[in-house]
Amino acid sequence: MTENLITLKQWKRRALKAERQVEFLQGVRAIEAETEMSRCRELAALRVAAKEALDALHWAMDDQT
């Protein structure tokens, strides 16, 4: 029956391993969040550029008539 019991040292090892896993996952999530924010900024810049190009086309077409 004592062979199924976990020692304090084993609990500490498990806790440290779990902490390392949490830190790793937090790092991965931080990278993912930064990538997502970067893509959102890029998309916003592209939308502004597209709107400006469209406005310029409309202005040019109105100027020709």
OpenMM code with the backbone's topology and positions (N, CA, C; nanometers):
from openmm import Vec3, app, unit

residues = "MET THR GLU ASN LEU ILE THR LEU LYS GLN TRP LYS ARG ARG ALA LEU LYS ALA GLU ARG GLN VAL GLU PHE LEU GLN GLY VAL ARG ALA ILE GLU ALA GLU THR GLU MET SER ARG CYS ARG GLU LEU ALA ALA LEU ARG VAL ALA ALA LYS GLU ALA LEU ASP ALA LEU HIS TRP ALA MET ASP ASP GLN THR".split()
positions = [
    Vec3(0.0820, -0.1190, 0.0000),
    Vec3(0.0000, 0.0000, 0.0000),
    Vec3(0.0862, 0.1251, 0.0000),
    Vec3(0.1998, 0.1212, 0.0622),
    Vec3(0.2865, 0.2389, 0.0665),
    Vec3(0.3502, 0.2687, -0.0690),
    Vec3(0.3535, 0.1709, -0.1587),
    Vec3(0.4139, 0.1962, -0.2884),
    Vec3(0.3278, 0.2883, -0.3746),
    Vec3(0.1979, 0.3031, -0.3429),
    Vec3(0.1102, 0.3924, -0.4175),
    Vec3(0.1155, 0.5355, -0.3653),
    Vec3(0.1737, 0.5576, -0.2497),
    Vec3(0.1813, 0.6915, -0.1935),
    Vec3(0.2930, 0.7707, -0.2602),
    Vec3(0.2674, 0.8976, -0.2798),
    Vec3(0.3659, 0.9843, -0.3428),
    Vec3(0.4407, 1.0595, -0.2340),
    Vec3(0.5710, 1.0619, -0.2458),
    Vec3(0.6519, 1.1283, -0.1444),
    Vec3(0.6482, 1.2795, -0.1660),
    Vec3(0.6910, 1.3523, -0.0643),
    Vec3(0.6959, 1.4975, -0.0722),
    Vec3(0.7892, 1.5416, -0.1856),
    Vec3(0.8992, 1.4741, -0.2027),
    Vec3(0.9941, 1.5070, -0.3091),
    Vec3(0.9291, 1.4896, -0.4466),
    Vec3(0.8508, 1.3824, -0.4623),
    Vec3(0.7815, 1.3599, -0.5892),
    Vec3(0.6768, 1.4686, -0.6139),
    Vec3(0.6057, 1.5086, -0.5083),
    Vec3(0.5071, 1.6164, -0.5217),
    Vec3(0.5751, 1.7454, -0.5649),
    Vec3(0.6905, 1.7753, -0.5062),
    Vec3(0.7641, 1.8963, -0.5432),
    Vec3(0.8081, 1.8901, -0.6885),
    Vec3(0.8571, 1.7744, -0.7328),
    Vec3(0.8978, 1.7585, -0.8723),
    Vec3(0.7794, 1.7800, -0.9660),
    Vec3(0.6658, 1.7227, -0.9301),
    Vec3(0.5455, 1.7394, -1.0126),
    Vec3(0.5022, 1.8855, -1.0167),
    Vec3(0.5091, 1.9513, -0.9026),
    Vec3(0.4704, 2.0919, -0.8961),
    Vec3(0.5628, 2.1775, -0.9821),
    Vec3(0.6935, 2.1519, -0.9734),
    Vec3(0.7890, 2.2274, -1.0551),
    Vec3(0.7672, 2.2011, -1.2040),
    Vec3(0.7394, 2.0768, -1.2377),
    Vec3(0.7125, 2.0433, -1.3776),
    Vec3(0.5873, 2.1151, -1.4264),
    Vec3(0.4851, 2.1167, -1.3436),
    Vec3(0.3605, 2.1848, -1.3802),
    Vec3(0.3845, 2.3349, -1.3970),
    Vec3(0.4655, 2.3933, -1.3097),
    Vec3(0.4966, 2.5361, -1.3214),
    Vec3(0.5712, 2.5652, -1.4517),
    Vec3(0.6649, 2.4797, -1.4885),
    Vec3(0.7373, 2.4980, -1.6141),
    Vec3(0.6428, 2.4876, -1.7336),
    Vec3(0.5488, 2.3946, -1.7258),
    Vec3(0.4527, 2.3789, -1.8345),
    Vec3(0.3641, 2.5024, -1.8464),
    Vec3(0.3213, 2.5551, -1.7331),
    Vec3(0.2384, 2.6760, -1.7340),
    Vec3(0.3164, 2.7933, -1.7925),
    Vec3(0.4409, 2.8100, -1.7512),
    Vec3(0.5240, 2.9186, -1.8036),
    Vec3(0.5442, 2.9037, -1.9545),
    Vec3(0.5654, 2.7810, -1.9992),
    Vec3(0.5821, 2.7569, -2.1422),
    Vec3(0.4551, 2.7950, -2.2180),
    Vec3(0.3405, 2.7504, -2.1678),
    Vec3(0.2139, 2.7808, -2.2346),
    Vec3(0.1839, 2.9303, -2.2323),
    Vec3(0.2186, 2.9976, -2.1241),
    Vec3(0.1992, 3.1423, -2.1183),
    Vec3(0.2872, 3.2119, -2.2224),
    Vec3(0.4081, 3.1635, -2.2394),
    Vec3(0.4966, 3.2191, -2.3419),
    Vec3(0.4418, 3.1980, -2.4813),
    Vec3(0.3919, 3.0784, -2.5070),
    Vec3(0.3325, 3.0485, -2.6375),
    Vec3(0.2127, 3.1391, -2.6619),
    Vec3(0.1282, 3.1548, -2.5615),
    Vec3(0.0093, 3.2396, -2.5759),
    Vec3(0.0478, 3.3857, -2.5977),
    Vec3(0.1528, 3.4310, -2.5310),
    Vec3(0.1984, 3.5692, -2.5501),
    Vec3(0.2453, 3.5901, -2.6943),
    Vec3(0.3172, 3.4928, -2.7482),
    Vec3(0.3621, 3.5021, -2.8874),
    Vec3(0.2423, 3.5025, -2.9816),
    Vec3(0.1455, 3.4151, -2.9552),
    Vec3(0.0254, 3.4103, -3.0390),
    Vec3(-0.0509, 3.5421, -3.0334),
    Vec3(-0.0615, 3.6003, -2.9151),
    Vec3(-0.1336, 3.7269, -2.8993),
    Vec3(-0.0617, 3.8386, -2.9749),
    Vec3(0.0709, 3.8421, -2.9659),
    Vec3(0.1471, 3.9446, -3.0374),
    Vec3(0.1325, 3.9281, -3.1883),
    Vec3(0.1343, 3.8046, -3.2357),
    Vec3(0.1154, 3.7782, -3.3784),
    Vec3(-0.0228, 3.8240, -3.4229),
    Vec3(-0.1233, 3.7943, -3.3425),
    Vec3(-0.2597, 3.8350, -3.3752),
    Vec3(-0.2722, 3.9866, -3.3794),
    Vec3(-0.2125, 4.0548, -3.2827),
    Vec3(-0.2176, 4.2010, -3.2807),
    Vec3(-0.1447, 4.2589, -3.4024),
    Vec3(-0.0331, 4.1994, -3.4381),
    Vec3(0.0414, 4.2456, -3.5549),
    Vec3(-0.0427, 4.2311, -3.6813),
    Vec3(-0.1099, 4.1194, -3.6937),
    Vec3(-0.1972, 4.0977, -3.8106),
    Vec3(-0.3138, 4.1948, -3.8105),
    Vec3(-0.3687, 4.2240, -3.6950),
    Vec3(-0.4788, 4.3204, -3.6867),
    Vec3(-0.4321, 4.4596, -3.7284),
    Vec3(-0.3126, 4.5000, -3.6835),
    Vec3(-0.2585, 4.6301, -3.7240),
    Vec3(-0.2349, 4.6350, -3.8745),
    Vec3(-0.1806, 4.5263, -3.9288),
    Vec3(-0.1564, 4.5210, -4.0727),
    Vec3(-0.2874, 4.5282, -4.1502),
    Vec3(-0.3867, 4.4550, -4.1050),
    Vec3(-0.5172, 4.4563, -4.1715),
    Vec3(-0.5792, 4.5956, -4.1654),
    Vec3(-0.5682, 4.6620, -4.0516),
    Vec3(-0.6217, 4.7976, -4.0387),
    Vec3(-0.5511, 4.8923, -4.1354),
    Vec3(-0.4190, 4.8814, -4.1470),
    Vec3(-0.3439, 4.9665, -4.2396),
    Vec3(-0.3855, 4.9392, -4.3841),
    Vec3(-0.4058, 4.8118, -4.4173),
    Vec3(-0.4489, 4.7772, -4.5529),
    Vec3(-0.5892, 4.8295, -4.5825),
    Vec3(-0.6760, 4.8258, -4.4830),
    Vec3(-0.8116, 4.8794, -4.5025),
    Vec3(-0.8078, 5.0288, -4.5278),
    Vec3(-0.7245, 5.0999, -4.4521),
    Vec3(-0.7113, 5.2443, -4.4729),
    Vec3(-0.6564, 5.2723, -4.6124),
    Vec3(-0.5542, 5.1975, -4.6530),
    Vec3(-0.4960, 5.2172, -4.7857),
    Vec3(-0.5990, 5.1878, -4.8948),
    Vec3(-0.6767, 5.0831, -4.8783),
    Vec3(-0.7791, 5.0483, -4.9775),
    Vec3(-0.8855, 5.1575, -4.9848),
    Vec3(-0.9260, 5.2099, -4.8706),
    Vec3(-1.0270, 5.3168, -4.8691),
    Vec3(-0.9715, 5.4421, -4.9357),
    Vec3(-0.8465, 5.4763, -4.9098),
    Vec3(-0.7858, 5.5926, -4.9731),
    Vec3(-0.7758, 5.5739, -5.1243),
    Vec3(-0.7405, 5.4544, -5.1686),
    Vec3(-0.7324, 5.4267, -5.3116),
    Vec3(-0.8704, 5.4365, -5.3753),
    Vec3(-0.9701, 5.3847, -5.3086),
    Vec3(-1.1068, 5.3920, -5.3601),
    Vec3(-1.1549, 5.5364, -5.3662),
    Vec3(-1.1262, 5.6127, -5.2627),
    Vec3(-1.1624, 5.7548, -5.2629),
    Vec3(-1.0934, 5.8282, -5.3784),
    Vec3(-0.9654, 5.7955, -5.4029),
    Vec3(-0.8930, 5.8589, -5.5130),
    Vec3(-0.9546, 5.8212, -5.6474),
    Vec3(-0.9955, 5.6959, -5.6627),
    Vec3(-1.0607, 5.6535, -5.7871),
    Vec3(-1.1930, 5.7255, -5.8059),
    Vec3(-1.2714, 5.7351, -5.7019),
    Vec3(-1.3997, 5.8063, -5.7119),
    Vec3(-1.3766, 5.9524, -5.7461),
    Vec3(-1.2780, 6.0139, -5.6837),
    Vec3(-1.2469, 6.1533, -5.7131),
    Vec3(-1.2058, 6.1692, -5.8595),
    Vec3(-1.1217, 6.0775, -5.9101),
    Vec3(-1.0751, 6.0848, -6.0488),
    Vec3(-1.1904, 6.0644, -6.1453),
    Vec3(-1.2805, 5.9740, -6.1126),
    Vec3(-1.3951, 5.9492, -6.2018),
    Vec3(-1.4909, 6.0671, -6.2004),
    Vec3(-1.5126, 6.1293, -6.0852),
    Vec3(-1.5993, 6.2456, -6.0777),
    Vec3(-1.5367, 6.3649, -6.1494),
    Vec3(-1.4054, 6.3739, -6.1461),
    Vec3(-1.3334, 6.4849, -6.2100),
    Vec3(-1.3426, 6.4754, -6.3623),
    Vec3(-1.3550, 6.3538, -6.4154),
    Vec3(-1.3609, 6.3356, -6.5608),
    Vec3(-1.4979, 6.3696, -6.6156),
    Vec3(-1.6009, 6.3683, -6.5350),
    Vec3(-1.7362, 6.3921, -6.5870),
    Vec3(-1.7732, 6.5362, -6.5861),
] * unit.nanometer
topology = app.Topology()
chain = topology.addChain("A")
for resn in residues:
    res = topology.addResidue(resn, chain)
    for name in ("N", "CA", "C"):
        topology.addAtom(name, app.Element.getBySymbol(name[0]), res)
